[in-house]
Each structure stands twice: as C-alpha cells, then as structure tokens.
Amino acid sequence: MATQVIRCPKCKTTITVTGSPGEHISITCPNCGEKGFYVFPEPQAREMIPGSAAITVRNLSKCYKTFKAVDDISFSVRKGEIFGFLGPNGAGKTTTIKAILDLIHADRGEITINGINVRAQGKKAREFVGYMPEQVAFYDNLTALQNLRFYAEIKHASKDECERLIELIGLGDAGKKKVGAFSKGMVQRLGMARAMLSNPPIMILDEPSGGLDPRGVVLVRDIILDLKKKGVSIFISSHILSEIQEICDRVGIINKGKLVAQDTVDNLGRKLNLKPQIIVTLDKVTTAIEKAVQAIPNVDQVHTAGNTLEIVCDAKTKAAVILAISNAGGNIVNLQMKEPSLEAVFMRFTEA
Amino acid sequence: MTMRRDTVISIAKKEIMDNIRNKWIILVSIMFAGLTLVVSYFGSITSHGWQNLGLTIAGMTSFATYLISIIGFMLGYASIIGEIERGSMSALLSLAATRFEIVVGKFLGLGAVLCFTVLVGFGFAGIVIGVNVSNVDYLQFLAFIGMTMIFGLVFLSVALCFSTVFSKRSTALGGTIFLWFLFVIILPIVFAGLLVSTVGLTNLTAGNIPEWYYVITLFNPIDVYSSLISITIRPVSTSISGVVPYPAWYSPGLLLGVLFVWIVVFFVLAAWRFNRKDV
C-alpha cells in the first residue's frame, strides 16, 4: 500500500489517498464535495543494476573539425556519490556531459549509464538520468506547470509530482505564469525541478547554480545534499569551487580536453604537496614580525593583509609560527588553519 | 526504429499548445478568411456581389500558394534548430524521447496547426459565402481545403528538413526564404523560359505544350498544387480547359501522389539528418 498527498482541483484542499500502484481510487473532496478519481502510478522499472557504476566513461574522444574538444578521457561516477567535474571555460566539460547523454556523437570511446551502453541503448540508459543543462530553456508560451507537465508526460511521471516539485523549488506562486515572463534564476530553478521528475537515480547537473541569487544557490545545494542522502548519484559541473569542495565526494579536473586529475580534494592536495594556510590576526603587524615568520624553515609564503598574516606552511610548523610572532612582540588576536583549497588544486592542475 | 505513441502524442500536443497562441498563426487565419471574402465579393469582373465557392476557389488558388507555403515554412524552419539553439532540445532528448519520436511528434503537431489554420480561415469564409450564395457545392470547397492542407504539409516537411540541415536558426530561415523564391518565382520563370525557347510562342498560343514540360513541373510543388486545383475543382477546370490541354497521364491521382512523395521524402531526410546531428 502507498500513500499519496493530492490536491482537489476545485478548492485545492489537500487530500491523503492510500492505495496500491495502478489502483483507481474514487475520491470525494471533504471540503467542497467535488468527486473524482485518482490512479496510483505504476512503479517504474528503473532499479539500479547491482555492481555497476552510475556512469562510466572509457577513452572518450570528440573532435569538432580540427579542434579536439575531448581527448581520450576515462572516469567513473560511483553509486551514491557526488562527483564534481571541473575545468576552465572551453575545457570540454559540456562536451563530455553531452556525450554521456548521447546528445552528441563521440568519435571514440564507450559510455555506460547504470551499466547500459549509451550508444547501443540510449533511450533505456537515459531513463535513469535527470539532466539539468547549462543553458536551461523552456517553452515561453506555456506556463511553468504546463511545461513541467509536458516533460512529465514524456518521462511517464505523475502530474501531481509537477506541483510538488514546483513547490519544492520555491516557485509555487509562479506555477501558472508563462515561462517567458520568468527571470533567469526562476528558469534555472524550474530546470532543477525538470531534472528531478520521476526521481531519477542519477542526476547530471551542468552549472546548476548559474544565474541563481544566494537564496537560490543555498536551495539548490540543499536539494543536492538531500538527493545524496536518498542515494542518488550526482555528476555536477560548476565554476563555484567552494561549493564543489563542500558537497563533492570526488572531483575530476579537465583541461584542454584531457582529464588531468580525479580523486578527493584532500588526496589531490596531497599529491600536489599543497600545504595548509595559517591565518593569524594580530593587534598590529610590524616588519619585525614579518621577518621573524619568514625566517622559519618550512614557511613557503607569507602574505600580509592589514593586521592579518596568511602563512603557507605545513601543519607541524604552526607552533614555531606562534612562538616567532610572540618573540617578535606580536599579540595574537585570532588564529585559523585552512586546508589546501580546491581553488589551489584547480589552479595547479589547469595552469598552462 | 522503435516509437512510443504516447511520447509522439505528447510532443504533438505541446507543439499545438505552443503554436496555437502564436500571433502570426492567428493573423494568417484571419487573413485567409478576409482574403477569401474579399475575393468572393469583389473577385468577378462581370458581376457584382458574392461569387459562388467555385469561382472564389479559382481566385484564391494563387493567394493560397503564396500564403500556405509561407505558413508551412514559418512553422517548420525553426522547429528543430530553434530548440537546439535555445537549449530545450537537449532537455527533451535527455528525458528518454528518441530523435525519431521528436521529428514525428513535431511534424504531426505543426501539421495539425497548419491544417487548423487553413480550416478556420477558409472554413469561416466558406460559411459566410454559403449563406449569401445559392447552389453551393460544399464538397468541392472541402476538396479544395483538403488539397490546400496537403500542399501546406509539403512546405512544412521541407522546412522541417531544413531545420535539421542547418546549424543556425538564422541560416535555416535564409535557406527557406531562398527556397520560397525558388519555388514561387525562379522555377516558374525558368520553366516558362525553357518552354518558350524550345517550343516557340506561336506553338504555345496554339496550345501545343510538349509533355516534358508537364514532367518538369512535377519538381515544383506550387505547379503541382495549381494544376491539381485546375484539374479537380470544376469551375476552375471549366474556365481553363480551352486554354491548357493537360495530357491524359497528368491526373489528380498522380499530382496528389507527387505531393505525398514530396512530404515523405523530406520527412525521411529530416529524420535521417536529425539522427546524425549533434545537439
């Protein structure tokens, strides 16, 4: 038995219905007396294949005339993980995503979604995926709800789900407005709702926070984390590195069409021998203090910004730094440790 | 090639909903009705007032060739490339719709919009004329509407194909504009020039048109449609039968068949090309 919350089409009163998949339930609205029936959706045959990765890409290459957009890249997205896909503009991120979805024809390589070969069984493979493109677009003459219902029909999702998703992404009041009148941020939110139709076990998100206001960014991040909790595998491309570092289990970095790194951010930092940063706020920074810190062995870099010293060194040197500042007459107000940032990793892997 | 009927119907329904609110489509429907009424009321040199439907059709055929071809092109030229450029096509394909289902759905949906436009425009005028004129042959008028719809679908199919061939909406528009001039102006001039230069004006005025001329006109859907109306619709065929002696094989069945070939060939080309296109 399943329970579904629906709304009376006449007075919008919320009604809870209990039944089995495929069952027709007669309903009378307790508020206005409107009669109707509800059909419980049949379960979709979208079980994940045990043992297979969510997405695998092997030796993928794609050329546009003489330009190599993607050059022999291989990676996989494990089930239930958030995999961040990073790279400078024009590095080949969107080309890779489009190849995964079989929107473009790869010159070479093999791609599977949930163990299903995308080239051979594209339609079946895409049934497992919710996709939010970088350039989110809808039909301007239709309302948000009409747009979503159209996509729901194609994906065999229930129409009630459209209303639930519109509420979830914070567009409840705008559901009956034409999309042509929407701001970029609203279109972006609606794009997220479309990707979530029929609860896909794999999500591919290309710049999901682009064009969103801070509230929208937080909403999308919370949705992504919530999806992860539900076991959804997420492949996300974004330019907001702090966000990627916060939510991703692993990252892949693509530069000039080649995958230059893939691992956790910490492991990548270790591979590059990146050191953490000690940020010390003093009541006053003097030349004597700066010189004392610079003289410590294993201190790579010292940067002064007002009353703050940003010192790049390994963690073991922290005590020596505090001692040197104290001996040079400095009065420490605050001290923080910052692990190697994804930004530093990204910059190192993508430098010319 | 597998195809889910419900997916095709959903795409066709969306095309109808999206286009029926298009102000150009509404405007063209009104133009059809208005022009038909004007042609019927002012169309005859010999008499004043409402003309019967047959004579109205005779007057409307040339208008229809221009307007219907434009509507077909207008509806179809951006149907695929427009969605690719805007970004909505990638989302549609990612939702497990196949490319073939999309092409079929779009053709059916846009075709329905085109047929609806013709039906509303000509139908409304037909009712007004029917009220004002006695002895109306509605069957002939319905046949005219049906043939006009098929003619419109030819141009829709060609435009759909262009929409998959070009990589930009603007070049697809340029291509369809060129094609419109080719069919409406260039080809008729070229065909007429060929005829005059090979047969001679004296022979032509005597009604001696060689059969090869009829063969080459089959390559221009506008000529095919005009000939079909001329042969099929009684008042039109009666008025021109003394001037244009069509060969026996140049039958309505053949002409209709040729229009269907145009539709099918360009539709298949569109589906084939879209299947190979990067989105």
Contacts between the chains, C-beta under 8 A, distances in Angstrom:
chain1	res1	chain2	res2	distance
A	98	B	90	7.0
A	98	B	278	7.5
A	98	B	279	7.1
A	101	B	90	7.3
A	101	B	93	7.1
A	101	B	94	5.2
A	102	B	93	7.8
A	103	B	90	5.2
A	103	B	93	5.7
A	103	B	94	7.3
A	103	B	278	7.1
A	103	B	279	4.3
A	104	B	278	4.0
A	104	B	279	6.7
A	105	B	276	7.1
A	105	B	278	6.3
A	122	B	98	7.7
A	123	B	2	7.8
A	123	B	96	5.1
A	123	B	97	7.8
A	123	B	98	5.4
A	124	B	96	7.8
A	126	B	93	7.6
A	126	B	94	5.8
A	126	B	95	7.3
A	126	B	96	4.6
A	127	B	96	4.7
A	129	B	94	6.4
A	130	B	94	8.0
A	131	B	90	7.4
A	131	B	91	6.6
A	131	B	94	3.7
A	131	B	95	8.0
A	133	B	87	5.6
A	133	B	90	4.9
A	133	B	91	5.9
A	133	B	94	7.7
A	134	B	87	7.8
A	135	B	86	7.6
A	135	B	87	3.5
A	136	B	87	6.6
A	136	B	91	7.6
A	137	B	83	7.9
A	137	B	86	4.3
A	137	B	87	3.8
A	137	B	88	4.1
A	137	B	91	7.2
A	138	B	88	6.4
A	139	B	14	6.9
A	139	B	18	5.1
A	139	B	88	6.9
A	141	B	17	7.5
A	141	B	18	5.1
A	141	B	21	4.9
A	141	B	22	7.3
A	142	B	14	7.6
A	142	B	17	6.2
A	142	B	18	6.2
A	146	B	17	6.9
A	150	B	10	6.4
A	150	B	13	7.8
A	150	B	14	4.7
A	151	B	91	7.3
A	151	B	92	7.7
A	151	B	95	5.7
A	153	B	6	7.3
A	153	B	7	7.9
A	153	B	10	4.0
A	154	B	7	5.7
A	154	B	10	5.5
A	154	B	11	7.4
A	154	B	92	7.1
A	154	B	95	4.6
A	154	B	96	7.1
A	154	B	97	5.2
A	155	B	95	4.9
A	155	B	96	6.5
A	191	B	91	7.6
A	194	B	91	6.3
A	197	B	95	7.6
A	204	B	94	7.8
